[in-house]
Amino acid sequence: MGHQRQSGDERKFASSLSPDKARAGHRRLSIPERSLLNANYAILRKSIDRFEVVGSFHSCHSEAYRNFLQSLSCYDLSSVHTMIVMMDSELQIQKAVQLLSSHMAPRFAVIANARVDGQWAPFTVTDCLLALSQAHRKLDGQLGEQTLRFFIEQIQNGRRLISVDDQT
């Protein structure tokens, strides 16, 4: 009574949520299992070898997304690997933009010796877009030939990441 017919995929999914597998550590639910089985949608988070169910809901409501975002930690948002790119302040803007836009991994670079007093400055994909926008606005091909030092001093208004003593 009150049971609905399930397709083969639904039975397979429901059996994967069995209590035996839960005790064996095959799944992790942040929500009650009953609410998952009654839901139309689920929010899954990929872990190393499986998906974790973070939330479930019947229709697109902001409450489900709020619960999902509250369940995230800084470790969930960090990448699997990290690459730090360092650029010399005398590198041309055109080459720096090509480097950051042609590869998927680096989205941030540190510009070393950006000023004589030992300050280091950031250069991000957002800065690449800013450089392209500046070059388009001025309709001047000369911006790409300028150095990153010029970009930091003139366009970023001297924004810096850290400042260190030259003697260290």
C-alpha positions as CSV (number, residue, x, y, z in Angstrom):
1,M,0.0,0.0,0.0
2,G,1.3,3.4,-0.9
3,H,4.3,2.0,-2.7
4,Q,5.3,3.4,-6.1
5,R,6.8,1.2,-8.7
6,Q,10.5,1.9,-9.1
7,S,12.6,1.6,-12.2
8,G,15.7,-0.5,-12.3
9,D,18.0,2.5,-11.8
10,E,15.9,3.7,-8.9
11,R,16.1,0.3,-7.2
12,K,19.9,0.3,-7.8
13,F,20.2,3.8,-6.3
14,A,18.0,2.9,-3.4
15,S,19.9,-0.3,-2.7
16,S,23.2,1.7,-2.8
17,L,21.8,3.6,0.2
18,S,21.1,0.5,2.3
19,P,22.1,0.6,6.0
20,D,24.7,-2.2,5.4
21,K,26.6,-0.1,3.0
22,A,26.3,2.9,5.3
23,R,28.0,1.0,8.1
24,A,30.7,-0.1,5.7
25,G,31.5,3.5,4.9
26,H,30.4,3.5,1.3
27,R,28.2,6.6,1.6
28,R,27.9,9.8,3.6
29,L,24.6,11.7,4.0
30,S,24.3,15.1,5.5
31,I,20.5,14.8,5.4
32,P,18.0,12.1,6.5
33,E,17.8,9.2,4.1
34,R,14.0,9.4,3.9
35,S,14.1,13.0,2.6
36,L,16.6,12.0,-0.1
37,L,14.4,9.2,-1.3
38,N,11.4,11.5,-1.4
39,A,13.2,14.3,-3.2
40,N,13.2,15.2,-6.9
41,Y,16.7,16.8,-6.7
42,A,19.9,16.3,-4.7
43,I,23.0,18.3,-4.3
44,L,26.1,16.1,-4.4
45,R,29.7,16.9,-3.4
46,K,32.5,14.9,-5.0
47,S,35.0,13.4,-2.6
48,I,38.0,11.4,-3.7
49,D,36.3,8.2,-4.5
50,R,32.6,8.8,-4.1
51,F,29.8,11.5,-4.1
52,E,28.4,12.7,-0.8
53,V,24.8,13.8,-0.6
54,V,24.7,17.3,0.9
55,G,21.1,18.3,0.3
56,S,17.9,17.3,-1.3
57,F,14.8,19.3,-2.3
58,H,11.6,18.9,-4.4
59,S,12.0,22.0,-6.5
60,C,14.5,24.8,-7.1
61,H,14.5,26.7,-3.8
62,S,17.2,28.9,-2.4
63,E,17.0,27.1,0.9
64,A,18.7,24.1,-0.6
65,Y,21.5,26.2,-2.0
66,R,21.9,28.0,1.3
67,N,22.3,24.7,3.1
68,F,24.8,23.5,0.5
69,L,26.9,26.7,0.9
70,Q,26.8,26.4,4.6
71,S,28.1,22.8,4.4
72,L,31.3,23.8,2.5
73,S,34.6,24.3,4.2
74,C,37.7,26.0,2.9
75,Y,39.2,22.5,2.1
76,D,36.3,21.8,-0.2
77,L,37.1,24.9,-2.2
78,S,40.8,24.4,-2.4
79,S,42.3,22.8,-5.6
80,V,43.8,19.4,-5.7
81,H,47.2,20.9,-6.6
82,T,48.6,24.3,-6.6
83,M,51.0,26.1,-8.9
84,I,52.7,29.4,-8.1
85,V,53.9,31.4,-11.1
86,M,56.5,34.1,-10.5
87,M,57.1,36.8,-13.1
88,D,59.7,39.4,-13.3
89,S,58.5,43.0,-13.3
90,E,60.3,43.6,-16.6
91,L,58.2,41.1,-18.4
92,Q,55.9,42.6,-21.1
93,I,52.2,42.7,-20.3
94,Q,51.4,40.9,-23.5
95,K,53.5,37.9,-22.4
96,A,52.1,37.9,-18.9
97,V,48.5,37.9,-20.3
98,Q,49.3,35.1,-22.7
99,L,50.8,33.0,-19.9
100,L,47.9,33.3,-17.5
101,S,45.2,32.9,-20.2
102,S,46.7,30.0,-22.1
103,H,46.9,27.5,-19.2
104,M,44.1,26.3,-17.0
105,A,46.1,25.9,-13.8
106,P,47.7,29.2,-12.9
107,R,45.2,31.9,-12.2
108,F,47.5,34.0,-10.1
109,A,51.1,35.1,-10.4
110,V,53.5,36.9,-8.1
111,I,55.4,39.8,-9.7
112,A,58.9,39.8,-8.2
113,N,60.8,43.1,-7.7
114,A,57.9,45.1,-8.8
115,R,59.5,48.2,-7.3
116,V,63.1,49.0,-6.3
117,D,62.2,48.7,-2.6
118,G,61.4,45.0,-2.7
119,Q,57.7,44.9,-2.9
120,W,56.0,42.0,-4.6
121,A,52.7,42.5,-6.4
122,P,49.9,40.1,-7.5
123,F,48.9,39.6,-11.2
124,T,45.6,37.7,-11.7
125,V,43.3,36.7,-14.5
126,T,41.2,39.8,-13.5
127,D,44.3,41.9,-14.2
128,C,44.6,40.2,-17.6
129,L,41.0,41.3,-18.4
130,L,41.8,44.8,-17.1
131,A,44.8,45.1,-19.3
132,L,42.8,43.9,-22.4
133,S,40.1,46.4,-21.5
134,Q,42.6,49.3,-21.2
135,A,44.2,48.3,-24.5
136,H,40.8,48.2,-26.2
137,R,39.7,51.5,-24.7
138,K,42.8,53.4,-25.8
139,L,42.9,51.5,-29.1
140,D,46.6,51.6,-28.5
141,G,48.7,48.5,-29.3
142,Q,51.5,50.0,-27.1
143,L,50.1,48.7,-23.8
144,G,51.1,45.1,-24.6
145,E,54.7,46.3,-25.0
146,Q,54.8,47.9,-21.6
147,T,56.3,46.1,-18.6
148,L,54.5,44.6,-15.6
149,R,56.1,47.3,-13.5
150,F,54.3,49.9,-15.6
151,F,51.1,48.0,-15.2
152,I,51.4,47.9,-11.4
153,E,52.4,51.6,-11.1
154,Q,50.0,53.1,-13.6
155,I,47.0,50.8,-13.9
156,Q,46.9,49.0,-10.6
157,N,47.8,52.2,-8.7
158,G,50.7,50.4,-6.9
159,R,48.7,47.5,-5.4
160,R,51.0,45.2,-3.7
161,L,50.9,41.7,-2.1
162,I,53.8,41.9,0.3
163,S,56.7,44.1,1.0
164,V,60.1,42.7,2.1
165,D,63.4,44.2,3.0
166,D,65.9,43.9,0.1
167,Q,68.5,42.6,2.5
168,T,66.6,39.5,3.6
